[in-house]
């Protein structure tokens, strides 16, 4: 996916992994969290930038901007740490 390359995801394997989440019609919640965490922490995007990117490129049948914003804010608030 060229959009991921433009963000700086250079590895072909990583781009395919992230694209498979974005282009899946209903990826599992943990895959979505992984994608969000990657955008926020590996690429340094803000919550709003990550939300805009997902909104523009995802094929999720149940996509809702409000839900994505809330979930990304939760990931950001935890600072990338897994909950115990």
N, C-alpha and C positions, 0 to 999 in steps of 0.2 A: 504494500500500500504506500503510494508516494507521499501521502500526507504524513505518515509516520517518519519517513526518511527526511522530510522537510523539517520535522521537529528535532531531528538529530539522532534518531534511532537507526544506527548504522548497520547493526548485525541483521542479516537476512533471517536467521532463526527467530530472533526477538520480534522483528517486524511481523513475521508470519504468526507468531504466538499472539501478539496483541491484536492483529487484524482478525484472527479467528474469534476473538472475544467481541470485537466491535461488530463484525458481520454476522454473528450468530443471531438467530431470531429471538432466542430466549436463553442467554447464558446464565449459569448458576450465579447466585449472589456472590460467592467467594471469588469467582472469576472477575466479576465486576469490581469488587473491592481491590483485587490485585491490579487491575487496569488503572483504577483511580489512584492507588498508591504509587504506581509507576509514574503516572503523569505528574503527580504532585512532587514526589521525592527524587526520582531518577532524572526527570526532565526539568524540575524546578518551576512547574506551572503553578499559577494561583488557582484557587478553587473555581473562580469564574472562568479562567482560561480553559481549565480542564473540562468544565461543564460545557462550554461552547464547543470544544473539540468533539466531545462525545456526542453532543446533540447533532452536530453537522455530519458525523461519519458513522454513527451506529445504525444498525438495522433491527434494533430491539423492538419487538411488537408491543411491549408494555412500557416503552420509554416515557418518562415524565420528568420534565426539567426540575420541578420542585423536589422530587424524590432524589434525583441525582445531586442537586445542590446540598440537600440535607445530609446525604450519605458522604459526600466529599468533605463537607465541613466536619463531620464526625471523624473521618480519617485524619484530617488536618489537625484537629483538636488533640488527638492522641499522639501526634508527632511521629507517626509511622511505627509506633510500638503496638504490638499485638496485645489485646486485652487478656487478662489472666483469669 
